[in-house]
């Protein structure tokens, strides 16, 4: 392998590790913030709605694990990985919805200003919004990294190359 290709591969590996660790950090922080009430400055663990984001983020953790395993072992993509990624497209829509939902809550500040809104409303709200936006960006980046480092989902081509009788 030429030095240029080796450096390119090493840079892609660093980008993937950065994407992986940042995604894990973002998911962990947003799971904690999914229980946080912006209007009240309290955590609510008994509301069923607060468990939606952590439940869907489990699929994101599985996707990151499978992607990391495939990259580390140098394996080809398979139908199970494809199905997990297709599920991630639906989860990505939920992430985008959470961005709009948090933005809508932040824009309601003027409407509820006469009530007792905590001082942490704007700073924490902006933090949560920025974390959601970063998660959307890193999710797209992980899709791109899958395509670059593992390859596309062309199973006929993979089967043809793996056929030992030809």
Secondary structure, 3 states (H helix, E strand, C coil): CCHHHHHHHHHHHHHHHHHHHHHHHHHHHHHHHCCEECCCCEECCCCHHHHHHHHHHHHHHHHHHHHHHHHHHCCCCCHHHHHHHHHHHHHHHHHHHHHHHHHHHHHCCCCCCCCCCCCHHHHHHHHHHHHHHHHHHHHHHHHHHHHHHCCCCCHHHHHHHHCCCC
